[in-house]
């Protein structure tokens, strides 16, 4: 697929803002450069911030405001925002504030806590319309989490009832901007609640995602929290839910100072499943031994995408519809370069293939995703790994030792493919983290199921 020729306007914008030649810019990137070049950049230089109406945003950028302002993750910000340390905040239904805002909170790094790291619950009998083996949307993940009693188990609270959801007004609040020594007034900006669950003592507000990211925009939790915290006497509890590959990741947050969104703190986090994993070391070694090694895939680089969970999650998303590299970057919290890394990693395993500029599932990918149980899918993923010589060797060594193979052992195996020593050392980190996923899977095989609530 040929690249679109660079325009004179783009050359001028690159020169004006010093955009490196190798930096790939998307449509939103160009839109924000146009906005800053129009005079907003002068306001930013003079005051340190500027306000922009939705109408102005659309006219100046040539893009829809909802797309230009949707920065759900730190990596989804346009290039110029990253360069200048900027954030965007809706302050009403038709106006935005742009300035030095630290809007993002990182999720905790994954831990490898052994057999008890995933808690297993049972669904109540008789819920025929909830297929726990085919959770393919954020709303369905939220419904399943609610019906299973997962929220009550995680929070240790009394039974909850669904009460609020959808788009509504934020009411009034103020947002401090410490770098400028001012506060920004928010007046009835639009916000959305994925799910609100209530009891006599709590209102639990849940933001749900069906893809894994490194961080999130605090506004997604803070606006709903602040709206209800200001007039309810009961405790308002913000929760972030992420669903992927049969696992529900739950994160409970709190704001120690309700008037300051940056006072956010993680209170607790846990992982849940609705079907237990029974794969153990012996099973995994048997699966690996049943697979014939395949030649290295031609024209596909050795993986450099560190999170295997996110590789699998990307395959899940593409199972719903084929996606271009740009689609992946927009849907995920990815830069275009990261989209390349993760899509290529899935292609390397034979789970995805590129056709007509879009990634789609291969027969191997379709078979893996179609597995009705978690054990079946994890076994299919182990087979895909075992078909690649380096991963097969690292899996066998690591499973027998009960810990990830040494970095120098993995690097030596990678060098055997003809890669240089420096590249092999860097790629060994990816292999190690993928192998850790396999060790976590077999560790979970020892989990004792907890009774459903």
N, C-alpha and C positions, 0 to 999 in steps of 0.2 A: 504494500500500500504506500503510494508516494506521499511525501510530506507537502503540506500547503506552503507555497512560497511566502517568504516574509515580506510584509508590506512596508512602505515608506514610513507609515505611522509607527509601526512596531520598531523599526530601526531608530526612530527619533526617541521613542519612549525608553528603549534599552539604553541609549546614550544618556538621556536626561537623568535616569535613576541609577545608572551604573550597573545594570543587570549583566552578570557574567554571560559570555557567549554560550557556554555550555549549559546554562540554566534553561530547562524546558518550562515554558509558561502555558497555562491553560486559559480558557476563556475568562474565568473570574479574575485571574492574575492581570490580564490585559485590561479588564474593566476597572479594577482598582487603580491601575497606573493612570488610566484616563481621568479618573476622578481626582487624583492628587495633582495631576498636571493642569486641571481646570481652574485651580485656585484654592482648593481645599488643602493642598500641600502648603500653601503660604500661611493659611490659618493654623495649620498644625505646627509649622515652624515658629509662628509668632506666639500662640497660646499654649501649645502642647496638646491640643485637641480640636475637634470640630464637630458640629451637628450637621446632619444630612437628612432631608426628608426622603421618603420612599419614592416620590415623584422625581426628585433630583437624582437619586441613585440610579433610577431606570434610564432617565434621559442622558446622563453623563456616561454611563457604562455601556448602555445598549443591552443590558441584561436584566432579568427579573430580580427584584429586590430580595425575594425569599431565597434565591440561589446565592446571591452575592453576600448575604448575611448569615448563611447557614454554616457556621464554623463550629461544629459539634466536638471537634478534637483539635489539639494543638497543631497537628500536621495538616489539617484541612484548611488552615489559614492561608490566604494568598501570600506569595513570596514577599511582597513589600511589607506586610504585617509582621512577618517573622524578622525581617531585616530591622525594622524600626521598633519592635516590641509592642505592637498595637493589638487592641482587642476591640470588638464591636458589640454594642449593647442596645437592644430595642428599648426606647424610653417612652414610647406611646405606640398606638396602632399605626402611626404614619411617620415616625421619626426615629433616628438612630444617633447614638453617641459613639465617636471613634476617638480613642486615646490610649494611654499606657495602662491597660488593664491586665492583670494576671488572672485570667478566667479559668484556668485548667487545674485539675487535680489528678494526679497519677493514681492508678489502681495499685494495690500492693503487689510486689513481685510474687510469683507463684512459689508455694512452699511444697516440699515433698515430705509430708507428715506420716507416710506409711499407710497401713491398712485402714486406719480410721479417718483418712482424709476426705472420703466421700460418704455422706450419710444417705442411706436408702430408705425411702418411704413407699407405702402402698397407696394406690388410688382407691377411693371408695367404690364398692361394687355398684353396678347399674348405670354408670355414666358412659353410655354407648357412643355418644357423639364426640368424646375426647379421646383421640388416638394418640397415646403417649409415644408410640413409635414413629409418628410422623408429625413432629412439632416443627412447622416450617414458617412460622411467623411470630412476631413479637407479641401480638395479641393472644395467640394460642398458647405461647409459653406462659404468659401471665395468667390465663385461665387455668392452665394445668397446675401452676404453682399455688394458686388459690384453692382449687378443688382438693388438692392433696393434703392440705393443712401445712404446707411447707412454710408459709409466712409465720404462722403461729409457733411452729416448732423452732424456727430460727430466732424469733424474737422472744420466745418464752412468755407469750401473752395469751389473753383470753380469746375466744373465737371472734373472728372478724367478718364483717359483711361488706360487700362491694357497695359503695355509695356515690363516689364522684369520679368522673373521667371526661376526657375530651378537651376542647378548646374553651378557654375562658379568660377573663381579665385578671391581671396581676394585682389590681387595686393600686394603692400608692405606697411607695417605699423609697428609700434613698440608698445609693451605692457609693461608698467612699472610694476616692481615687488618691491614695497616699502620695504618689509621685508628684501630683499637682497641688496637693493640699486643698482639695475641694470635694464636694459630694455632688452626685448626679441624681436628679429627681426622676423617678420612674412613675408614670401616671397612666394606669390602665393599659399597659402593654399586653399584647396577646401572648398567652402561654398555653401549653398543652400538658395534661396529666394522663399518663398511660393507664394508671389504675389507682384508685383511692379506696382503702379498706378501713372500716371503722368499728369501734366497740365503745363501751361506756368510758373507757380510760384512754384510748389511743385513736389517732388517725394516722394510718400508715400510707404514705404516698410513694408509689413505685414508678421508677423510670425503667423501662424494659428495652433491651436490645438483643438482636439475634446474631450479632457479630462481635468478636473480641477486639478490644482496643487497648492502648497503653494508658490512655487518660480520658477524661470527659470534661465537658463544659459545665462548670458549677451552676450556672444559671438554670440548667435543666432540673436540678434539685431545689435550688434556692428560691426561685420565683414561686413555685407551688408551696414550699415550706413557709415562706414569709407571708404569703397571702392568708393562709389559715392560722398560722401562729399568732398573728396580730389580733384575732378576735375569738379564737377558741380557748377554752379553759383547760381542755385535755391536752395531753402530750402529742405533738406532731412529729412523726418519725419518718425521715427520708431514707428510702432504700433503693439501691441500684441492682437490677437483675440482668444478668447476661446468660443467654442460653446458647450452647454449642455442643454438638456431638453427644447428646444425651445427658449433659451435665448442666445443672442450674447453679450459676455462681451468684451468691447473694452478698451484698455489701451494705452494712448499716452505717449511716453517718449522723453526725450531730453538728450543730452550730453553737459553740460556746457563748458567742455574742450574737444574738439573733439579728442585730442591726448591721453586722459585718459579714458579708458572704465569704470573706477569706478566713473566717474563724472555723471553717469546716474541718472536721476530724473524723477519721475512721474509728468506729466503735467496735465493730465485729465483722467478720466475713466467714463464709462457709460454702461448701459445695454439696449439692444434693443430686440424687438420681432416683428414678422411679422404676428402675430394674437393676438388679445387682449384677456385678461383673464376677464371673467365675473363672476367668483365665488365670492360670498360675504359671510358674516358670517352666514346668514340664510341658504344659500345653503350648506355650509360646515357642519353646525349642522344637517341639514336634511340628508346629506350623512352619517354622523357618526351614526345617529339614525337608519338608515336602515340596519346597519351591525350587525350581531350577533357576540358576543365575542367568541373567540376560545380558547381552552386550550393552555397553553404555549408549544411551540414546544420542543419535547424531544431531548436532546443531543446537543442543540444549546445554547450557552451562551447569556445572556442578552447583548444587544448592547453596545459597547464601541467605536464606530466610530462617532466622533463628527459632521462631515459635512454630512447632509442628501443629499445635492446636489451631493456630490461625491458618495454616495451610489447609487443614481439614475443614475449617469453618468457611474458607473461600470456596472450596469444592461444594459445600452445602448450599451456599448462595447461588453458585452458577448452576446447580441442579434445578433451581427455580426458573432461570432464564440465562441464555448466553450473555456474556459481558465482554466489552472491549477493555483495553488497559485503562482508558479514561474513565469508563464506568466503574471499574474496580477502585480506582483512586478516589472517585467521588463517593461511592457507597461506603468505603472503608475510611479509616483515618490514615490514608496512604499518600505519600508523594508518588509521582509517576515512576520514580526509580524503584520505590518499594513495591509498587504494583507489579513491575517487571520481575522483581526477586521472587515474590510469592506465587505469581502465575507460572513462572518458569519452574519453580520448585515442584508444583503440582504436575506440570508437564513431564518433568524428569522422572517422576514416579509412575507415569503413564495414566494418571487420573484425569488430566485435562489435555486438550489439543487445541491449537489455534487454527481457525479456518475463517477466511474472509474477514480478518481483523477482529474476530470475536473468539473468546475462549469458551469451549463447551466440553461436556463430559465425554470421555471415551467409554467403550464398553466396560473396561476395568473400573472406571470411576462410577458408572451407573450401577454396577454390581455391588460396589462397596456401599454406596449411599442407600441402595434399596434393601440392605439387610434389615430385617424386622427387629432384631435385638441388638443391644450394645455389644455383646460378645461377638456376634457375627460381623458387625462393622469393624470392630477393633482387630479381629482376626484377618479381615480383608486388607486392612491397612498394614498389618505386620507382613502379609504376603507381598504387598507392593514394596515395602522397605527391603525385604529379603531378596527381591529380584535384582537389587543393585549391590554389586560385590562389596563395596566399602561398608555399606550399612549392614549387610549380612554378617561380615566378619565382626564388626563392632557389636552387633546384637548378640551373637553367640558368646563372645568373650564377656560382655557386660552381664548377661543373664546368668551365666555360670558363676561369676564372681559376686553378683548381687550389688554391683556398683558400676558406674560408667567407666569404660576403658580409659586408660591414660591418654592424655592429649597427644603425646609423642607416638603412641601406637596408632592412633587414628590418622595422624598426619602422615605417617609412613605408608599406610594403606592408600591414602589419597595420592601421594607421590607416585605410587604404582600405576596410577591412571595417566601419568605423564604431566601432571601439574607441577609447577615449581615449588620449592621448599617454602617460600614465603606465603604463597597462595594456599598451600596445603595446611600450614599452621592456622591461617585465618578460617578456612573452611572447616577445620576440625571442631571449632566451637559450635557450628551449626549441627554437625553430626552428633556431638555430645548431647546437645539439648534435645534432639529428636530421640536419641536413645533413652534419655531420662523419661520421656513420655512413655516409652514402652515399659520401663521399670515401674513407673507409677501405675500403669494398667495392671501389671501382674501383682503389684502390692495390694491393689484394691481387691483383687480376687480373694483375699483373706477377710474382707469386710463382713461383719455380722450385721444382718439387716435389722433396722430399727422398726418397731411397729408403726403403722400409719396412725395419724391422729384423727 
